[in-house]
Amino acid sequence: MTAQLGGTVTPAGGPALTRIGYGAMQLAGPHVFGPPRDRDRAVAVLRAVVEAGITHIDTADFYGPVVVNEIIREALHPYPEGLSIVTKVGARRGADGGWIISRHPADLKAQVHDNLRHLGLEALDVVNLRLGDLDAPNEDSIAEQFGALAELRQQGLIRHLGLSAASAAQLDEARAIAPVVTVQNLYNLANRQDDALVERTAAEDIAFVPYFPLGGFTPLQSGTLTKVAARLGASPQQVALAWLLARSPNIVLIPGTSSPEHLRENIAAAGLVLPDDAVAELDGIGGQSDG
């Protein structure tokens, strides 16, 4: 089954992650806040994820908040062997649904315990420290925050650590404290500012997990993607995912959906082989703009 998912990536000392994973964010209500419109459908999607052989589910207790983790527990607990649930800490939600940066070491530890409780786990497989300003990396020191999570790792509450929205300097700082198995940053055909970090993580045996695989495209860029997809008889999203899989062997994807049909389309992207001319055309998208 893993061959149909693009194989697996096993970062140094980390879990085996199918290259097509699943991002659970869309299982919450509108704007990732409140319950889903159809909870039974959300449960069905998660069960279809596991039935497809996917071993990597990405979540966070601030999705909902709490709602998504509780749905994951309802759908899948007791969890099948080999399934890695990867979560994030570093934010909370306001009563109005607003996103609140929350990276005080004591609160990061509290967020870990929240994830453990709501997921029904004794230890979390991977915890990513969410950095940046919610939409872009910054260069703040993370030693105190990452150190707090490293303490929980030493206590056995976390098995592996990662970073999200991180800079290269922050990766250096984190690795001086504890091993890093994943870096989860904004990266796609149109947003290639982390090209060097993709290469570096591949060399250092760290999984690179792009989020927003179809986010931030200008109309011109989107038009090029659509044309290539039509020529290949695939959807634009499938082509964008296939390009990411071909970009580097350490890339692991977490496309999200609340639809079983869309889930099957995402999985099929792993089997899409891009001809050289299509790759060259897609590579050019990063330099296109409408201005």
Buried (B, 14 or more C-beta within 10 A) or exposed (E): EBEBBBBBBEBEEBBBBBBBBBBBBBBBBEEBBBBBEEBEEBBBBBEBBBEBBBBBBBBBBBBBBBBBBBBBBEBBEEBEEEBBBBBBBBBBBEEEBEBEEBBEBEBBBBBBEBBBBBBBBEBBBBBBBBBBEEEEBEEBEBBEBBBBBBBBBEEEBBBBBBBBBBBBEBBEBBBEBBBBBBBBBBBBBBBBEBEEBBBBBBEBBBBBBBBBBBEEBBEBBBBBBBEBBEEBEBBBBBBBBBBBBBBBEBBBBBBBBBBBEBBEBBBBBBBBEBEEEBBEBBEEBBEBEEE
